[in-house]
């Protein structure tokens, strides 16, 4: 008779965790890189009036 080797499936959850962590790092870098810095606020007053 032929011998059949049965291998256990390797867990997939470490790959899912790694993808989520890498995705979170990429998202964090993207969000911090494109953050709008609005330190100076300028108010414009319309001095012309229609009479």
Residue pairs with C-beta under 8 A, 6 or more apart in sequence:
none
